[in-house]
Amino acid sequence: MPKPSAQIGNKGNGLKKSKDALDTPSEKTPRGPKRKVRASEVRGRADNYRYIFNQVWERIWPRLRNAEKYDDVIQCLRNADIGSYTLELEIVANLILAVIRDPKFPKRKREAQINFLADSIAGLGSVTPRSSRDICERERARINRQHHILEYEFWIKCSCGYKGRSQKHACPKCEAEIPFRLDAMDASPIFQSLTRGA
């Protein structure tokens, strides 16, 4: 009995090979809305970076100001002896380099340099450094506009006999003021009785 041929079917009937492998990344820009960043997170991160830079600025800035490439920033951070902050700042080393080379980067004042750098890198590259600074500025302005206590009063018992709410931090009957200074409070009989009871 004759053996079946090892070649089954025509070459023309084979599956076409795909030009693109399945696991290669697409060159096209992804569709859909742009990735959004949370303003509160960016501002919070900026405040954290401001705190860090305030702690280590004198150790990193003399070398950092002369950095010309990514490796210079990494070397500066590693040689500055700033402990656990090194790793946190290495993650954004490329952003740090871009920001300190920005023509708008402040040249003289320490606080201005720290704030500019911290606010610029807080977006972690999801937005441009300029957008990151704008987000921080808007978020801080929003927080300052939020509701806050405009006035507060106390329930008082005055020596003139009045009992009730104070008005403008004073007795509405005789206008005796509520003492807010510590030395005045120390002399107050109420304060003395409270501290004795404690």
C-alpha positions in Angstrom: 0.0 0.0 0.0 1.5 3.4 -1.0 2.4 5.8 1.9 0.6 9.2 2.0 2.6 12.1 0.9 4.3 14.2 3.7 3.2 17.3 2.0 -0.6 17.7 2.4 -2.4 20.3 0.5 -1.1 23.0 -1.8 1.4 25.7 -0.8 -1.2 28.2 -2.0 -3.7 27.0 0.6 -1.5 27.8 3.6 -2.2 30.6 6.0 -0.8 33.9 5.2 1.9 35.1 7.6 1.2 38.3 9.3 3.7 41.0 8.6 3.4 42.3 12.2 4.0 40.1 15.1 1.3 40.1 17.8 3.6 41.2 20.6 5.2 44.2 19.0 4.0 47.6 20.2 1.8 49.7 17.8 3.4 52.8 16.3 0.0 54.5 16.2 -1.1 56.9 18.9 -3.6 55.2 21.2 -7.2 56.2 20.7 -9.5 57.5 23.4 -9.3 60.4 25.8 -5.9 61.6 27.0 -4.8 60.3 30.4 -6.1 62.6 33.1 -4.1 63.6 36.1 -5.7 64.4 39.5 -4.9 67.9 40.4 -4.9 67.1 44.1 -2.3 64.4 43.6 0.0 66.6 41.6 -0.3 69.4 44.1 0.3 66.9 47.0 3.3 65.5 45.3 4.7 69.0 44.6 4.3 69.9 48.3 6.2 66.7 49.2 9.0 67.5 46.7 9.2 71.1 48.1 9.7 69.5 51.6 12.4 67.2 50.3 14.3 69.9 48.4 14.2 72.2 51.4 15.9 69.4 53.4 18.7 68.6 50.9 19.1 71.7 48.6 22.5 72.8 50.0 23.9 69.3 49.4 22.6 68.8 45.9 22.4 72.2 44.2 26.1 73.0 43.9 26.6 69.9 41.7 23.1 69.8 40.2 23.4 73.3 38.6 26.2 72.0 36.4 24.5 68.8 35.3 24.4 68.4 31.5 23.1 64.9 31.1 21.0 62.3 32.9 24.0 60.5 34.4 25.2 63.8 35.9 22.0 64.1 37.8 22.1 60.5 39.1 25.7 60.9 40.2 24.9 64.2 41.9 22.0 62.6 43.9 24.1 59.5 44.8 27.1 61.6 46.0 25.0 64.1 48.0 24.4 61.7 51.0 20.7 62.4 51.1 19.6 59.0 52.3 16.3 57.6 51.2 15.5 60.7 49.2 18.1 59.5 46.6 15.8 56.8 45.1 12.7 59.0 45.2 14.5 61.7 43.2 16.3 59.3 40.8 12.9 58.3 39.5 12.4 61.8 38.1 16.1 62.5 37.3 15.3 63.1 33.6 12.6 65.7 34.5 14.9 67.4 37.0 17.5 67.8 34.2 14.9 69.2 31.8 13.6 71.7 34.4 16.9 73.1 35.6 17.9 73.7 32.0 14.6 75.5 31.3 15.4 79.2 30.5 12.7 80.2 32.9 14.3 78.4 35.8 15.0 81.0 38.6 18.7 81.9 38.8 19.1 83.3 42.3 16.6 82.7 45.0 16.7 79.4 46.8 13.0 79.2 47.6 12.0 80.2 44.0 14.3 77.5 42.6 12.9 74.8 44.9 9.3 75.7 44.3 9.8 75.9 40.5 11.5 72.5 40.4 9.1 70.8 42.8 6.0 72.0 41.0 7.4 71.2 37.6 8.3 67.6 38.3 5.1 66.8 40.3 3.3 65.7 37.1 5.8 62.8 36.7 6.0 63.4 33.0 2.2 62.7 32.5 2.0 66.4 31.7 4.6 68.9 30.7 6.5 70.7 33.5 4.7 73.9 32.5 1.3 72.2 32.8 2.4 70.6 36.1 3.1 74.1 37.5 -0.2 75.4 36.3 -2.1 72.5 37.9 -0.3 73.2 41.2 -1.1 76.9 41.1 -4.8 76.3 40.3 -5.1 73.7 43.0 -3.5 75.9 45.6 -5.8 78.8 44.6 -8.9 76.5 44.8 -7.9 75.4 48.3 -7.5 79.0 49.4 -11.0 79.8 48.1 -12.6 77.0 50.1 -14.9 77.8 52.9 -13.3 78.7 56.2 -14.4 80.1 59.6 -14.9 83.8 59.3 -15.8 84.4 62.9 -16.3 82.4 66.1 -17.8 83.3 69.4 -17.9 81.7 72.9 -20.5 80.9 75.5 -19.6 83.2 78.4 -20.5 83.9 82.0 -19.4 87.5 82.7 -18.8 89.1 86.1 -21.5 91.7 85.2 -24.1 88.9 85.4 -24.5 88.3 81.6 -24.7 84.6 80.5 -24.8 83.7 76.8 -22.9 84.1 73.6 -20.1 86.6 73.3 -20.2 89.2 70.6 -17.0 90.1 68.8 -15.2 88.1 71.5 -16.5 90.3 74.3 -19.5 90.5 76.6 -22.3 92.2 74.8 -23.5 93.8 78.0 -20.4 95.4 79.5 -18.0 94.9 76.6 -15.4 93.0 78.7 -13.1 91.3 76.2 -12.2 87.6 76.2 -8.5 87.3 77.0 -6.6 85.4 74.3 -3.1 86.2 75.4 -1.5 83.4 77.5 -0.4 85.8 80.2 -3.9 87.3 80.5 -5.3 83.8 80.6 -2.9 82.8 83.4 -4.3 85.6 85.5 -7.9 84.7 84.8 -9.7 83.1 87.8 -11.5 80.6 85.4 -8.2 79.5 83.9 -6.7 79.1 87.4 -9.6 77.0 88.6 -9.4 74.8 85.4 -5.7 74.2 85.8 -6.1 73.5 89.5 -8.8 71.0 88.8 -6.6 69.3 86.3 
